[in-house]
Amino acid sequence: MKYAISAADVPDALGRYSQGTTAGRLIFSAGQVGRDAEDPDVLVDGGPVAECERICDIFEKLLEEVDCSLTDVAAITVYLTDLDYADAVDAVLGRRFGTPGPARTVVEVSALPMAARIEMDFVACR
């Protein structure tokens, strides 16, 4: 059975979708951009590294709702508007997710919601 995840400290979805869902032991996040915690109508300042940090914070909040943590993340998809951001984002993800890190796919895209530089989603397992 599938259940929606709705975390109080996570910005509302930009469309008609859940912040995340669970299906059995699996947890799925919606794609997240680095929306500011105080004003979710804007992105955090600081470029792709700050956006990546904020997305990881959002992931932590979603995972806390289902009694999990970043260590339970099995796979991440990273969407970048410029692959030149990949090394900086890799450093953040390596620090935030530890070893062994989740499987990762990185895709360069032409544009993201809110003119973000990075968007990510995850699949985790309890």
C-alpha positions in Angstrom: 0.0 0.0 0.0 1.2 3.5 -0.8 1.2 6.4 1.7 2.0 10.1 1.2 4.7 11.7 3.3 4.0 15.3 4.5 6.7 16.9 6.6 5.8 20.2 8.4 9.2 21.8 7.8 9.3 20.9 4.1 8.0 23.4 1.5 4.7 22.4 -0.1 4.9 20.7 -3.5 4.9 23.1 -6.4 2.3 21.0 -8.2 -0.3 18.3 -7.5 2.0 15.7 -6.1 3.2 14.4 -2.7 6.4 15.6 -1.0 7.2 11.9 -0.8 5.6 8.5 -0.7 6.1 5.1 0.9 5.4 1.8 -0.7 6.1 -1.2 1.5 9.7 -0.7 2.8 10.6 1.8 0.0 10.5 5.6 0.5 10.4 7.9 -2.6 10.9 11.7 -2.5 9.5 14.1 -5.1 12.2 16.1 -6.9 13.4 18.9 -4.5 15.1 22.2 -5.3 16.8 24.4 -2.7 13.8 26.4 -1.6 14.6 28.8 1.3 13.3 27.6 4.7 11.9 31.0 5.6 10.5 32.0 2.2 9.8 28.9 0.0 9.0 31.2 -2.9 12.8 31.8 -3.4 15.9 29.6 -3.6 18.6 29.8 -0.9 21.5 32.1 -1.6 24.9 30.7 -2.4 24.6 28.8 -5.7 24.6 25.1 -6.3 26.4 24.1 -3.2 24.0 26.0 -0.9 21.1 24.6 -2.9 22.4 21.0 -2.5 22.9 21.5 1.2 19.3 22.7 1.5 17.9 19.8 -0.5 19.8 17.4 1.9 18.1 19.3 4.8 14.7 18.7 3.1 15.5 15.1 2.6 16.4 14.7 6.3 13.0 16.1 7.3 11.1 13.8 4.9 13.0 10.8 6.1 12.4 11.7 9.8 8.7 11.5 9.1 9.1 7.8 8.4 11.7 7.1 11.1 14.6 7.0 8.6 17.8 9.0 7.9 20.1 9.8 5.0 21.9 6.5 5.7 18.8 4.7 4.5 18.9 6.4 1.0 19.7 3.7 -1.6 19.7 5.9 -4.7 19.8 9.6 -5.7 19.1 11.2 -9.0 20.8 14.6 -9.4 19.7 17.0 -12.1 22.1 19.9 -12.9 21.8 22.8 -15.2 25.6 22.7 -15.7 27.7 19.6 -15.3 30.5 21.9 -14.1 28.7 21.9 -10.7 29.2 18.1 -10.4 32.4 18.2 -8.3 31.1 20.7 -5.8 27.8 18.7 -5.5 29.8 15.5 -5.1 31.7 16.9 -2.2 28.4 17.9 -0.4 26.8 14.5 -1.0 29.9 12.6 0.1 29.9 14.5 3.4 26.2 14.4 4.0 25.6 10.7 3.0 28.8 9.1 4.2 30.2 5.7 3.1 28.9 3.7 1.5 27.1 6.4 -0.4 23.9 5.7 -2.3 23.9 4.9 -6.0 23.7 8.0 -8.0 22.7 9.2 -11.5 23.6 12.7 -12.6 21.8 14.3 -15.6 22.4 17.7 -17.2 19.1 19.5 -18.0 18.3 22.8 -19.7 16.2 24.2 -16.9 14.7 23.5 -13.5 11.8 24.9 -11.5 12.4 28.3 -10.0 15.6 28.7 -12.1 17.3 26.3 -9.7 20.7 25.0 -10.6 20.1 21.6 -9.0 17.2 19.3 -8.3 17.4 15.9 -6.6 15.2 13.0 -5.6 15.8 9.8 -3.7 14.7 6.2 -3.1 15.4 4.9 0.4 14.7 1.6 2.1 13.7 0.9 5.7 
